[in-house]
Amino acid sequence: MGAAAQFFVGFIGALGAFCLGAVIGWSGPVEKEVKNSEAYDFTPGQTEWGLVGSLMTLGAAFSCIPVGVLISKIGRKTTMLALLPPFFIGWLLIILAKHIAMLLVGRFIVGFCGGAFCVACPMYVTEIAQVQYRGIMGCFFQLLIVFGILYAFVVGGFVKAFYFNIACAVLPVIFFVLLIWMPESPVYLAQKGNPEKAEKSLKFLRGKDADVGGELKEMSAEGQKEASVGKLLCRKVTLKGLFLSIGLMLFQQMTGINAIIFYTTFIFEKAGSTLEPRISTIIVGIVQAIATIVSILVIEKIGRKILLMVSAFLMGISTLIMAIYFGLLMKSGVGWLALMAVCIFIIGFSLGFGPVPWLMMAELFAEDVKALAGSIAGTTNWCFAFIVTLLFPVLNDSIGATACFAIFFGFSVAAFVFILFLIPETKGKTLNEIQAKLGQKAE
């Protein structure tokens, strides 16, 4: 019973990621309609359309730190619930946009609310999980992002923009209705000195007759350490955790995932594929979903570190193939090669660098500083995403695709080295054991 209840609550708690996935996947399918003024009464120029894409990542970057503060003040579940009405309003602005400004504000708001779940969801989900399920449940977040993107690709590929917008706007509403019935994170309740409520929450998660005494004691002990924010952040262990977590976020974005997804349609066309662009993007979405599921099945067996190294290796090989393809082979009719490279990249990314940085963000920090440190890591992730989304099209025009993919290849190599020498294995360890391990290395 215990595992089923945890998985169920964890899945519902991570639905915010599905809402975020729909936000990320939205701009691809609607681009043509919006640019041909079929969706709205106005037509955005190239720069304005660029903003429609990138404002979302900026909104997400702005939300992580305020949300990190909120989840320690009012709780994980309450924060997620509070984000849903504005999320819906953001979508309303997108549905009803009469002017480009409305669309831009709407995108910023849905980015802000969606990005907030990057901190709240992984924390909530990993805190309700027992140690042996934490890796699996920590990957729910990325899995649901991927399914959210796929949802956007499929629905957006086949219906008009107006109905597609509505199909996205109902998601926060559904999430709200389901989340209301779930328990608050027992870790948060124990920290706030509410052992009775924490115990009730744990019994709900572990089964009525489960013995939760030991877990409760550990959570309460963690919650007793009160200290100032500055002191907490300046602990050696915390700084080490921040360095590792930000490093993972940097490599997650700088190895080029957004550029590859951005360019899928173009690569499929260049590869002389006879498939419709919308079908090809859906195929990529499905490949991504399958690979993420595989990582969930193996993460507690193989561990985080090996998955990350395999991930960096595969991304390195595929970006190298892409660089060579764009540099030398464009004319030689081996379009299938670029296609294969895209699939290898997506599989490599989804196995490790997609899910693991979010999971480790929730694992590398002690409870008392996790909300704040995690939100700093989340913010950096979105800043890197903003930079890549903004710079890639520009660089692609000025230095060419070959050079761009060569840069991504360099980042993949650096990522491999970073993991090999610096990232500790956190599989099967309690949060206290992980802290101890980081502490030894930090001295």
C-alpha positions as CSV (number, residue, x, y, z in Angstrom):
1,M,0.0,0.0,0.0
2,G,2.8,2.4,1.0
3,A,4.5,2.5,-2.4
4,A,1.2,2.9,-4.3
5,A,0.1,5.8,-2.2
6,Q,3.4,7.6,-2.5
7,F,3.5,7.1,-6.3
8,F,0.0,8.4,-6.6
9,V,0.5,11.5,-4.4
10,G,3.9,12.0,-6.1
11,F,2.4,11.8,-9.5
12,I,-0.3,14.4,-8.7
13,G,2.2,16.6,-6.9
14,A,4.3,16.6,-10.1
15,L,1.4,17.6,-12.4
16,G,2.7,21.2,-12.2
17,A,5.5,19.9,-14.5
18,F,2.9,18.8,-17.0
19,C,1.4,22.3,-17.0
20,L,5.0,23.7,-17.5
21,G,5.6,21.2,-20.4
22,A,2.5,22.6,-22.2
23,V,3.9,26.1,-21.7
24,I,7.3,25.1,-23.2
25,G,5.8,23.1,-26.1
26,W,3.3,25.8,-26.9
27,S,5.2,28.2,-29.2
28,G,6.3,25.5,-31.8
29,P,2.8,24.5,-33.0
30,V,1.3,28.0,-33.0
31,E,4.1,29.8,-34.7
32,K,2.8,29.6,-38.2
33,E,-0.8,30.6,-37.3
34,V,0.3,33.5,-35.2
35,K,2.8,34.8,-37.8
36,N,0.2,34.5,-40.6
37,S,-2.3,36.5,-38.3
38,E,-4.7,33.6,-38.3
39,A,-4.6,33.2,-34.6
40,Y,-4.9,36.9,-33.5
41,D,-5.7,40.3,-34.9
42,F,-2.1,41.3,-34.8
43,T,1.1,39.9,-36.4
44,P,4.3,39.9,-34.4
45,G,7.6,40.6,-36.1
46,Q,10.6,38.3,-35.8
47,T,11.9,40.1,-32.7
48,E,8.5,40.1,-31.0
49,W,8.1,36.4,-31.8
50,G,11.6,35.8,-30.3
51,L,10.3,37.5,-27.1
52,V,7.2,35.3,-27.1
53,G,9.5,32.4,-26.8
54,S,12.1,33.8,-24.4
55,L,9.9,35.8,-22.1
56,M,8.6,32.5,-20.8
57,T,12.1,31.4,-19.7
58,L,12.7,34.9,-18.1
59,G,9.4,34.6,-16.2
60,A,10.5,31.2,-14.9
61,A,13.9,32.7,-13.8
62,F,12.1,35.4,-11.8
63,S,9.9,33.0,-10.0
64,C,12.3,30.5,-8.5
65,I,13.7,32.6,-5.6
66,P,10.3,34.1,-4.4
67,V,8.9,30.5,-4.5
68,G,11.8,29.1,-2.6
69,V,11.0,31.6,0.1
70,L,7.3,30.9,0.0
71,I,7.6,27.1,0.2
72,S,9.5,27.4,3.5
73,K,7.0,30.0,4.8
74,I,3.6,28.6,3.8
75,G,4.4,25.1,2.7
76,R,5.0,23.2,-0.5
77,K,1.4,22.3,-1.3
78,T,-0.1,25.7,-0.4
79,T,2.5,27.5,-2.6
80,M,1.6,25.2,-5.5
81,L,-2.1,25.9,-5.0
82,A,-1.6,29.6,-4.8
83,L,0.2,29.6,-8.1
84,L,-2.6,28.1,-10.1
85,P,-5.1,31.0,-10.3
86,P,-2.5,33.4,-11.8
87,F,-1.4,30.5,-14.1
88,F,-5.0,30.3,-15.4
89,I,-5.1,34.1,-15.8
90,G,-1.9,34.0,-17.8
91,W,-3.5,31.6,-20.2
92,L,-6.6,33.7,-20.4
93,L,-4.5,36.6,-21.6
94,I,-3.0,34.4,-24.3
95,I,-6.5,33.2,-25.3
96,L,-8.0,36.7,-25.4
97,A,-4.9,38.7,-26.6
98,K,-6.0,41.7,-28.6
99,H,-2.5,43.2,-28.8
100,I,1.0,41.8,-28.8
101,A,1.5,43.2,-25.2
102,M,-1.3,41.0,-23.9
103,L,0.4,37.9,-25.5
104,L,3.8,38.9,-24.0
105,V,2.4,39.5,-20.5
106,G,0.5,36.2,-20.7
107,R,3.7,34.3,-21.7
108,F,5.6,36.0,-18.9
109,I,3.0,35.0,-16.4
110,V,2.6,31.3,-17.5
111,G,6.5,31.2,-17.5
112,F,6.6,32.6,-14.0
113,C,4.0,30.1,-12.6
114,G,5.3,27.2,-14.6
115,G,8.9,27.9,-13.6
116,A,7.9,28.1,-10.0
117,F,7.0,24.4,-10.1
118,C,10.6,23.6,-10.9
119,V,11.4,24.3,-7.3
120,A,8.1,23.3,-5.6
121,C,7.5,20.0,-7.4
122,P,10.8,18.3,-7.0
123,M,10.9,19.3,-3.3
124,Y,7.4,18.1,-2.6
125,V,7.8,14.9,-4.5
126,T,11.2,13.9,-3.0
127,E,10.0,14.9,0.5
128,I,7.0,12.6,0.5
129,A,9.1,9.6,-0.9
130,Q,10.9,6.9,1.1
131,V,14.6,6.6,0.4
132,Q,14.3,3.6,-1.9
133,Y,11.7,5.4,-4.1
134,R,13.2,8.9,-4.1
135,G,15.2,8.5,-7.3
136,I,12.2,7.1,-9.2
137,M,9.8,9.7,-7.9
138,G,12.4,12.5,-8.4
139,C,12.2,11.7,-12.1
140,F,8.4,12.2,-12.2
141,F,9.1,15.9,-12.6
142,Q,11.1,15.6,-15.9
143,L,8.8,12.8,-17.1
144,L,5.7,15.0,-16.8
145,I,7.5,18.0,-18.4
146,V,8.1,15.7,-21.4
147,F,4.5,14.5,-21.4
148,G,3.4,18.1,-21.2
149,I,5.5,19.0,-24.2
150,L,4.2,16.0,-26.1
151,Y,0.6,17.0,-25.2
152,A,1.3,20.5,-26.7
153,F,2.9,19.0,-29.8
154,V,-0.1,16.6,-30.4
155,V,-2.9,18.9,-29.6
156,G,-1.3,21.9,-31.1
157,G,-0.4,19.9,-34.2
158,F,-4.1,19.1,-35.0
159,V,-6.3,21.9,-33.7
160,K,-6.6,25.6,-34.3
161,A,-4.6,27.9,-32.0
162,F,-7.7,29.2,-30.1
163,Y,-8.8,25.7,-29.1
164,F,-5.2,24.7,-28.3
165,N,-4.9,27.7,-26.0
166,I,-8.0,26.5,-24.2
167,A,-6.7,23.0,-24.0
168,C,-3.6,24.4,-22.2
169,A,-5.6,26.7,-19.9
170,V,-7.7,23.9,-18.4
171,L,-4.5,22.1,-17.1
172,P,-3.9,24.4,-14.1
173,V,-7.6,24.0,-13.2
174,I,-7.4,20.2,-13.2
175,F,-4.2,20.3,-11.2
176,F,-5.8,22.6,-8.6
177,V,-8.8,20.3,-8.2
178,L,-6.6,17.2,-7.7
179,L,-3.9,18.7,-5.5
180,I,-6.4,20.1,-2.9
181,W,-6.9,16.5,-1.6
182,M,-3.2,15.7,-1.2
183,P,-1.3,15.9,2.1
184,E,1.3,18.6,2.8
185,S,4.9,17.6,2.8
186,P,5.7,15.8,6.1
187,V,9.2,17.3,6.1
188,Y,7.7,20.9,6.0
189,L,5.2,20.1,8.8
190,A,7.9,18.6,11.0
191,Q,10.1,21.6,10.4
192,K,7.3,23.9,11.4
193,G,7.0,22.0,14.7
194,N,3.8,20.2,13.8
195,P,4.6,16.6,14.6
196,E,1.0,15.5,14.8
197,K,0.2,16.8,11.3
198,A,3.5,15.4,10.0
199,E,2.6,12.0,11.4
200,K,-0.9,12.1,9.8
201,S,0.7,13.1,6.5
202,L,3.2,10.2,6.8
203,K,0.5,7.7,7.7
204,F,-1.5,8.8,4.6
205,L,1.7,8.2,2.5
206,R,3.0,5.0,4.1
207,G,-0.2,3.3,5.0
208,K,-2.3,3.5,8.2
209,D,-0.4,0.8,10.1
210,A,3.1,1.8,9.0
211,D,5.6,2.6,11.7
212,V,6.6,6.2,10.9
213,G,8.3,7.0,14.2
214,G,11.9,6.7,12.9
215,E,11.2,8.9,9.8
216,L,9.4,11.4,11.9
217,K,12.3,11.7,14.4
218,E,14.8,12.3,11.6
219,M,12.5,15.0,10.0
220,S,12.0,16.8,13.4
221,A,15.7,16.7,14.2
222,E,16.4,18.4,10.9
223,G,13.8,21.1,11.5
224,Q,15.3,22.1,14.9
225,K,18.4,23.8,13.4
226,E,17.4,27.4,13.1
227,A,20.0,29.8,11.8
228,S,20.2,32.9,9.6
229,V,20.0,32.6,5.8
230,G,23.5,34.0,5.3
231,K,25.0,31.5,7.8
232,L,23.1,28.6,6.1
233,L,24.2,29.5,2.6
234,C,27.8,30.0,3.6
235,R,28.3,26.6,5.1
236,K,31.0,24.7,3.2
237,V,28.6,21.8,2.5
238,T,25.9,24.2,1.1
239,L,28.4,26.0,-1.1
240,K,29.7,22.7,-2.4
241,G,26.1,21.6,-3.1
242,L,25.4,24.8,-4.8
243,F,28.5,24.5,-7.0
244,L,27.5,21.0,-8.0
245,S,23.9,21.8,-8.6
246,I,24.5,24.9,-10.6
247,G,27.2,23.0,-12.6
248,L,24.6,20.4,-13.5
249,M,22.1,23.1,-14.5
250,L,24.7,24.8,-16.6
251,F,25.5,21.7,-18.5
252,Q,21.9,20.7,-18.8
253,Q,21.2,23.8,-20.9
254,M,24.6,24.5,-22.5
255,T,24.9,21.1,-24.2
256,G,22.2,22.4,-26.5
257,I,18.9,20.6,-25.7
258,N,16.8,23.7,-26.5
259,A,18.6,24.3,-29.8
260,I,18.1,20.7,-30.9
261,I,14.4,20.8,-30.0
262,F,14.1,24.2,-31.6
263,Y,15.6,22.9,-34.8
264,T,14.0,19.5,-35.0
265,T,11.6,20.5,-37.8
266,F,14.4,22.2,-39.8
267,I,16.7,19.1,-39.4
268,F,13.9,16.8,-40.4
269,E,13.2,18.9,-43.5
270,K,16.9,19.1,-44.4
271,A,17.2,15.4,-43.9
272,G,14.8,15.1,-46.8
273,S,12.3,13.4,-44.6
274,T,8.9,13.1,-46.3
275,L,7.0,13.4,-43.0
276,E,5.1,16.5,-42.1
277,P,7.0,18.7,-39.7
278,R,4.3,18.3,-37.0
279,I,4.5,14.5,-37.2
280,S,8.3,14.6,-36.9
281,T,8.2,16.8,-33.8
282,I,5.6,14.4,-32.3
283,I,8.0,11.5,-33.0
284,V,10.8,13.4,-31.2
285,G,8.4,13.9,-28.2
286,I,7.7,10.2,-28.1
287,V,11.4,9.2,-28.2
288,Q,12.0,11.7,-25.3
289,A,9.2,10.2,-23.3
290,I,10.3,6.6,-23.8
291,A,14.0,7.5,-22.8
292,T,12.8,9.3,-19.7
293,I,10.8,6.3,-18.6
294,V,13.9,4.1,-19.1
295,S,15.9,6.4,-16.8
296,I,13.2,6.0,-14.2
297,L,13.4,2.2,-14.4
298,V,17.2,2.1,-14.0
299,I,18.0,5.1,-11.8
300,E,17.8,3.2,-8.5
301,K,19.8,0.3,-9.9
302,I,22.6,2.0,-11.9
303,G,22.7,5.3,-9.9
304,R,22.8,8.9,-10.8
305,K,26.5,9.3,-11.7
306,I,26.7,6.6,-14.4
307,L,23.5,7.8,-16.0
308,L,24.9,11.3,-16.2
309,M,28.2,10.1,-17.7
310,V,26.4,7.9,-20.4
311,S,24.2,11.0,-21.0
312,A,27.1,13.3,-21.6
313,F,28.8,10.8,-23.8
314,L,25.8,10.3,-26.1
315,M,25.2,14.0,-26.3
316,G,28.9,14.6,-27.2
317,I,28.8,12.0,-30.0
318,S,25.6,13.4,-31.5
319,T,26.7,17.0,-31.4
320,L,30.0,16.0,-33.0
321,I,28.0,14.2,-35.8
322,M,25.9,17.3,-36.2
323,A,28.9,19.6,-36.5
324,I,30.5,17.3,-39.1
325,Y,27.1,17.0,-40.9
326,F,26.5,20.7,-41.2
327,G,30.2,21.3,-42.0
328,L,30.9,18.7,-44.6
329,L,28.0,16.5,-45.5
330,M,25.0,18.9,-46.1
331,K,25.2,18.4,-49.8
332,S,26.0,14.7,-49.8
333,G,22.5,13.4,-49.2
334,V,23.1,11.7,-45.8
335,G,20.2,13.5,-44.2
336,W,19.4,10.3,-42.2
337,L,22.7,10.9,-40.3
338,A,21.5,14.2,-38.9
339,L,18.2,12.5,-38.0
340,M,20.0,9.7,-36.2
341,A,22.1,12.3,-34.4
342,V,19.0,14.1,-33.1
343,C,17.5,10.9,-31.8
344,I,20.8,9.9,-30.1
345,F,21.0,13.3,-28.5
346,I,17.4,13.2,-27.3
347,I,17.8,9.7,-25.9
348,G,21.1,10.7,-24.2
349,F,19.6,13.9,-22.7
350,S,16.5,12.1,-21.4
351,L,18.5,9.3,-19.8
352,G,20.5,11.6,-17.6
353,F,20.8,15.3,-18.0
354,G,17.0,15.8,-18.4
355,P,15.8,14.3,-15.1
356,V,18.9,14.0,-12.8
357,P,19.8,17.7,-12.2
358,W,16.3,18.3,-10.9
359,L,16.4,15.2,-8.7
360,M,19.9,16.1,-7.4
361,M,18.8,19.7,-6.7
362,A,16.4,18.1,-4.2
363,E,19.1,15.7,-2.8
364,L,22.3,17.8,-2.4
365,F,21.0,20.2,0.3
366,A,20.2,19.9,3.9
367,E,16.5,20.4,4.7
368,D,17.0,23.8,6.4
369,V,18.5,25.4,3.3
370,K,17.0,23.2,0.6
371,A,14.2,25.6,-0.4
372,L,16.5,28.6,-0.9
373,A,19.5,26.7,-2.4
374,G,17.2,24.8,-4.7
375,S,15.6,28.0,-5.9
376,I,19.0,29.6,-6.6
377,A,19.9,26.5,-8.7
378,G,16.5,26.7,-10.5
379,T,17.0,30.4,-11.3
380,T,20.4,29.7,-12.8
381,N,18.9,27.0,-15.0
382,W,16.3,29.3,-16.4
383,C,18.9,32.1,-16.9
384,F,21.0,29.6,-18.9
385,A,17.9,28.6,-20.9
386,F,17.1,32.2,-21.6
387,I,20.7,32.8,-22.9
388,V,20.7,29.7,-25.1
389,T,17.3,30.4,-26.6
390,L,18.2,34.0,-27.3
391,L,21.8,33.5,-28.6
392,F,21.4,30.3,-30.6
393,P,19.4,31.8,-33.5
394,V,21.8,34.8,-33.6
395,L,25.0,32.7,-33.4
396,N,23.6,30.3,-36.0
397,D,23.2,33.2,-38.4
398,S,26.6,34.7,-37.6
399,I,29.0,31.8,-37.2
400,G,26.9,29.0,-38.6
401,A,25.5,25.7,-37.4
402,T,28.8,23.9,-37.5
403,A,30.4,26.2,-35.0
404,C,27.4,26.1,-32.8
405,F,27.3,22.4,-32.6
406,A,31.1,22.4,-32.0
407,I,30.5,24.6,-29.0
408,F,27.8,22.2,-27.7
409,F,30.3,19.3,-28.3
410,G,32.8,21.2,-26.1
411,F,30.3,21.6,-23.3
412,S,29.4,17.8,-23.5
413,V,33.1,16.9,-23.0
414,A,33.4,19.4,-20.1
415,A,30.2,17.9,-18.6
416,F,31.7,14.4,-18.8
417,V,34.8,15.5,-16.9
418,F,32.8,17.4,-14.4
419,I,30.7,14.4,-13.5
420,L,33.6,12.0,-13.4
421,F,35.6,13.9,-10.9
422,L,33.1,16.0,-8.9
423,I,29.6,14.6,-8.7
424,P,29.1,12.2,-5.7
425,E,26.7,9.2,-6.0
426,T,23.5,9.8,-4.0
427,K,21.7,6.6,-4.8
428,G,20.1,4.9,-1.7
429,K,21.5,7.4,0.8
430,T,19.4,9.4,3.3
431,L,19.7,13.1,3.0
432,N,21.9,13.2,6.1
433,E,24.3,10.7,4.6
434,I,24.6,12.8,1.4
435,Q,25.4,15.8,3.6
436,A,28.0,13.9,5.4
437,K,29.6,12.7,2.1
438,L,29.7,16.2,0.7
439,G,31.1,17.5,4.0
440,Q,34.1,15.1,3.9
441,K,34.9,16.3,0.4
442,A,34.4,19.9,1.2
443,E,36.9,20.1,4.0
